[in-house]
């Protein structure tokens, strides 16, 4: 069985958000200034967002580390 993810892209804001699970949570900064992770109260990753998507070069992928748990 495949897992479902939700993906939103706002071209005006140049903003992408990916949600792995629908649950209450909050955004938390990562080591990459363009990437925020959405986590629940226990620190489990619910998704992530990327600001300024169009500035990334297609030949050089964006890399970010999402932390799990606390």
N, C-alpha and C positions, 0 to 999 in steps of 0.2 A: 504494500500500500504506500502510495506516495504522500508526502507531506505537502500541504498547501502553504504558499506564502502570498502575501499581498504586497504589491508594488505600486507606488504613486510617483509620478513625475510631474512637476510643475515647471513648464518651460519658462514662464515669466520670472519665476524666482530662481530658476536654474537649480532646482532642488529635487533630490531623489530620496524616497524613503521606502525601506523594505521591512515588512513585519512578518516574523516567523510565527508568532502566537498572539492572539487577542487577549490581553490581560492588562490590568492597571499597572502603570509603571512610570518611569521618569527618564529624561534624557541625561546622559553623562558624557563628559568630554573623553576623548581618546588622545593618544600621543600625536595623531594626525589632526591638524587644525580644521580640516574640511569634514571630518567624520565624527559623528556623535553616535553613541550606542544607547538603545532604549533597554532599560533593565527593570526587573521587578524588585520588590522590597528585599529579597534575598540575594540580589545581584545577578540573577540569571538573565542572560541576554534574550530580549524579546524581538529585537530588530536593530536596524541602524539607519542613519541618514547621511547623505552626502550633499554638501553645499558647494555650488560652483562646479557642477558636473561637466559643463562644456569646456572648461579650461584644461582638462586632463587629456593628454596625448593618447590616442588609441594604440600606439605602439609601445607604450610604457604604462602598464596597468597600475591603478591605484592600489596600494597595499595598506592595510590597517589591521591591528590586532584588537579583537574584541575579547574583553576579560569576562570570565564566567565565575559566578559565586563571589563571596567576600571572605 
